[in-house]
Amino acid sequence: SPAVAIDFPEGELLTQRMPLQTQALLTMGGSIAGALGALHQSSTVHGELSTDSVLVVPRPAGDRFVLFDAPLVVLNRLTERRGEERLLSQLSHLVPFLSPERARGLEATQASDVWALGMAISLASGAKGIPGDSTLEKIAAIVTNKWRPAVSSSLPIALRLLLTRMLAPEPRDRPSAGAVAAELEHLSVAIFAHQQILPRPAAKVEAPKKSVDPFEALVAGGVSAQGPAGH
């Protein structure tokens, strides 16, 4: 029978740590995109990616982000005969990460994984999810194109452009997971380097106070040597 052994370090789910700062957001996105890229190279798709798929492991040098559930998802797909029923039972949880084609009932693909990661990054940055009170209402909003994911304007322009491509309505217009990982790594390095070379703000130097002649002060206040002005 198929079996899997995985590393399960101490940590907490990304859902519990949101929102993330920009540098952590780039690190998370790059790590998960790299893991997806490895899956896709073996002709395997995740199909159920969400912010609960990512484990945040604290480290002194910076948090580590792990796509911890990928082996479990693949194992379940291989061993469960009722995979579609299992997916339906998780639908309310997965709706915020469904691409338009997935919402229409098509099977998971590498492109739909990239969409799900784009949504995970957007939500982790503080963006709002799909409005609606019920799962069916949210699915209908995706299918009818009444809702489109919004990318936060507070993010760096390069990241916003990448997210826009990852969340393209047409699967063929989305980049591969490997390309996403490379772009996020490049952007992370560029932002870190920019922060390192930013000049420190110059210390504020106050001009020496000019000594004020008492007579000039009296004149400035409307008083002359003979008395108040006008008298």
PLY file of the C-alpha trace (Angstrom):
ply
format ascii 1.0
element vertex 231
property float x
property float y
property float z
element edge 230
property int vertex1
property int vertex2
end_header
0.00 0.00 0.00
1.21 3.54 -0.66
2.77 5.22 2.35
4.47 8.51 3.02
6.84 9.84 5.68
7.00 13.61 6.10
8.76 16.16 8.24
6.23 17.93 10.47
8.11 20.65 12.38
6.67 22.74 15.18
4.79 25.75 13.87
1.41 27.21 13.09
-0.75 27.54 10.00
-0.35 30.55 7.75
-4.05 31.32 8.30
-3.22 32.11 11.91
-0.29 34.40 11.05
-1.88 36.67 8.46
-1.32 39.38 7.41
2.39 39.17 6.63
4.90 41.95 6.10
6.23 42.34 2.55
9.54 40.53 3.10
7.84 37.57 4.80
5.21 37.56 2.06
7.89 37.25 -0.62
9.69 34.50 1.31
6.46 32.57 1.80
5.40 32.90 -1.82
8.82 31.90 -3.13
9.06 28.86 -0.86
5.59 27.56 -1.74
6.04 28.29 -5.45
9.29 26.29 -5.36
7.50 23.36 -3.70
4.71 23.51 -6.28
7.28 23.64 -9.05
8.84 20.42 -7.74
5.41 18.77 -7.68
4.62 19.93 -11.20
7.92 18.63 -12.55
6.80 15.16 -11.48
3.49 15.67 -13.36
1.60 16.00 -10.07
-0.77 18.78 -9.03
-1.75 19.82 -5.54
-5.35 20.74 -6.27
-6.27 21.77 -2.72
-3.84 24.56 -1.91
-4.98 27.08 0.72
-3.45 29.14 3.51
-4.01 26.07 5.72
-1.59 24.16 3.48
1.33 26.32 4.65
3.07 25.77 7.96
4.99 28.70 9.42
8.04 27.50 11.35
9.69 30.20 13.48
13.48 30.52 13.29
15.90 33.13 14.67
17.03 34.03 11.16
13.46 34.38 9.87
10.35 32.24 9.56
10.42 29.16 7.36
7.35 28.36 5.22
6.55 24.73 4.42
3.95 23.25 2.05
3.41 20.50 4.58
0.19 18.91 3.29
1.26 18.13 -0.30
2.29 14.49 0.43
-0.97 13.91 2.31
-3.09 15.36 -0.49
-1.34 13.23 -3.10
-1.58 10.12 -0.92
-5.30 10.66 -0.36
-5.80 11.05 -4.09
-4.02 7.76 -4.74
-5.79 5.74 -2.06
-9.31 7.19 -1.75
-11.97 5.96 -4.14
-14.24 8.79 -3.08
-11.84 11.58 -3.81
-14.55 13.79 -5.35
-16.78 13.36 -2.30
-13.89 14.29 -0.04
-13.26 17.38 -2.13
-16.93 18.36 -1.91
-16.81 18.05 1.88
-13.93 20.58 1.89
-15.49 22.89 -0.69
-16.50 25.67 1.71
-12.89 25.80 2.91
-11.37 25.75 -0.59
-13.71 28.19 -2.39
-11.53 31.29 -1.76
-8.71 29.55 -3.65
-10.69 28.12 -6.60
-9.72 29.35 -10.05
-12.58 30.15 -12.47
-12.13 26.87 -14.34
-12.12 24.88 -11.10
-15.29 26.67 -9.97
-16.88 25.52 -13.25
-16.11 21.92 -12.33
-12.93 21.26 -14.32
-10.11 19.22 -12.84
-7.13 20.67 -11.03
-4.13 21.60 -13.16
-0.76 23.24 -12.66
-2.35 26.55 -13.71
-5.09 26.24 -11.07
-2.37 25.60 -8.45
-0.71 28.86 -9.50
-4.05 30.69 -9.13
-4.50 29.22 -5.64
-1.02 30.39 -4.64
-1.79 33.85 -6.03
-4.90 33.99 -3.85
-2.93 32.75 -0.81
-0.36 35.54 -1.29
-3.10 38.14 -1.79
-5.04 37.07 1.31
-1.83 36.90 3.34
-1.14 40.52 2.33
-4.47 41.60 3.81
-6.66 41.58 0.68
-10.34 40.72 1.04
-11.75 37.38 -0.06
-14.92 36.57 -1.99
-18.01 38.31 -0.61
-21.10 36.22 0.09
-22.87 34.34 2.86
-22.93 30.86 1.34
-20.53 28.60 -0.53
-22.83 28.45 -3.58
-23.08 32.24 -3.68
-19.30 32.55 -3.70
-18.90 29.91 -6.42
-21.52 31.68 -8.55
-19.63 34.97 -8.16
-16.47 33.29 -9.51
-18.17 31.47 -12.38
-20.17 34.50 -13.59
-17.14 36.78 -13.26
-19.05 39.07 -10.88
-16.05 38.91 -8.57
-12.42 39.40 -9.46
-9.56 39.18 -6.96
-8.19 42.54 -5.92
-4.46 43.05 -5.48
-3.50 45.40 -2.65
-2.15 48.73 -3.87
0.24 48.81 -0.90
2.38 46.01 -2.37
5.48 46.70 -4.48
4.54 47.27 -8.11
6.54 44.25 -9.32
4.68 41.95 -6.92
1.33 43.44 -7.95
2.10 42.78 -11.61
3.13 39.20 -10.85
-0.04 38.56 -8.83
-2.14 39.99 -11.66
-0.60 37.41 -14.01
-1.01 34.58 -11.50
-4.70 35.51 -11.16
-5.36 35.80 -14.89
-8.83 34.45 -15.80
-7.40 32.26 -18.56
-5.13 29.41 -17.35
-2.80 29.79 -20.34
-1.99 33.36 -19.30
-0.62 32.37 -15.88
3.12 31.80 -15.31
4.45 28.45 -14.19
5.14 27.79 -10.51
8.87 27.65 -11.27
8.76 31.06 -12.95
6.85 32.48 -9.98
9.48 31.14 -7.56
12.30 32.72 -9.60
10.56 36.11 -9.83
9.75 36.21 -6.13
13.33 35.32 -5.19
14.67 38.05 -7.47
12.21 40.58 -6.05
13.05 39.60 -2.47
16.77 40.08 -3.09
16.17 43.41 -4.83
14.03 44.77 -1.99
16.51 43.60 0.65
19.41 45.22 -1.23
17.42 48.44 -1.60
16.75 48.53 2.13
20.45 48.00 2.86
21.65 50.89 0.68
19.02 53.42 1.66
20.82 56.43 3.16
20.15 57.11 6.78
18.16 60.27 7.36
20.49 63.17 8.07
20.47 64.38 11.63
18.49 67.56 11.98
20.82 70.44 12.68
19.21 73.44 14.22
20.52 76.86 13.23
22.18 78.71 16.10
19.80 81.02 17.78
20.40 84.67 16.95
20.83 86.92 19.94
17.96 89.38 20.05
18.52 92.98 20.97
15.96 94.09 23.62
15.27 97.30 21.72
14.53 95.43 18.47
12.19 93.13 20.39
10.26 96.12 21.70
9.94 97.60 18.19
8.81 94.27 16.75
6.14 94.15 19.46
4.73 97.55 18.40
6.44 99.64 21.09
8.82 102.52 20.40
11.31 104.20 22.67
8.73 106.94 23.24
5.90 104.60 24.10
3.33 102.42 22.35
3.09 102.70 18.57
0.85 105.50 17.34
1.35 107.60 20.52
0 1
1 2
2 3
3 4
4 5
5 6
6 7
7 8
8 9
9 10
10 11
11 12
12 13
13 14
14 15
15 16
16 17
17 18
18 19
19 20
20 21
21 22
22 23
23 24
24 25
25 26
26 27
27 28
28 29
29 30
30 31
31 32
32 33
33 34
34 35
35 36
36 37
37 38
38 39
39 40
40 41
41 42
42 43
43 44
44 45
45 46
46 47
47 48
48 49
49 50
50 51
51 52
52 53
53 54
54 55
55 56
56 57
57 58
58 59
59 60
60 61
61 62
62 63
63 64
64 65
65 66
66 67
67 68
68 69
69 70
70 71
71 72
72 73
73 74
74 75
75 76
76 77
77 78
78 79
79 80
80 81
81 82
82 83
83 84
84 85
85 86
86 87
87 88
88 89
89 90
90 91
91 92
92 93
93 94
94 95
95 96
96 97
97 98
98 99
99 100
100 101
101 102
102 103
103 104
104 105
105 106
106 107
107 108
108 109
109 110
110 111
111 112
112 113
113 114
114 115
115 116
116 117
117 118
118 119
119 120
120 121
121 122
122 123
123 124
124 125
125 126
126 127
127 128
128 129
129 130
130 131
131 132
132 133
133 134
134 135
135 136
136 137
137 138
138 139
139 140
140 141
141 142
142 143
143 144
144 145
145 146
146 147
147 148
148 149
149 150
150 151
151 152
152 153
153 154
154 155
155 156
156 157
157 158
158 159
159 160
160 161
161 162
162 163
163 164
164 165
165 166
166 167
167 168
168 169
169 170
170 171
171 172
172 173
173 174
174 175
175 176
176 177
177 178
178 179
179 180
180 181
181 182
182 183
183 184
184 185
185 186
186 187
187 188
188 189
189 190
190 191
191 192
192 193
193 194
194 195
195 196
196 197
197 198
198 199
199 200
200 201
201 202
202 203
203 204
204 205
205 206
206 207
207 208
208 209
209 210
210 211
211 212
212 213
213 214
214 215
215 216
216 217
217 218
218 219
219 220
220 221
221 222
222 223
223 224
224 225
225 226
226 227
227 228
228 229
229 230
